[in-house]
Amino acid sequence: MASEGQRRHWEKTRSLTYIVLVIWALFGIVIPWFAKELDAFSFLGFELGYYMLVQGSLIVFVALIWLQNLRQDAIDDEFGSGQ
């Protein structure tokens, strides 16, 4: 049976994973699905749907990876699981 610390570590890691997956799905599936509707708006001189598909989503994905690693390191340090 897992200790209380291991259980809390897994709960926080699982919650972080769910949040990351929801954000990924939003920018990887939902926004591209509505790209045509987003083209009614502009951002930096580009249609918003186009911008989000070719540049915006990539920026979000890189930031998401960086933030997920930063937060996971903090969770690992909190429970003494980090190297």
Secondary structure, 3 states (H helix, E strand, C coil): CCCHHHHHHHHHHHHHHHHHHHHHHHHHHHHHHCHHHHCCCEECCEEHHHHHHHHHHHHHHHHHHHHHHHHHHHHHHHCCCCC
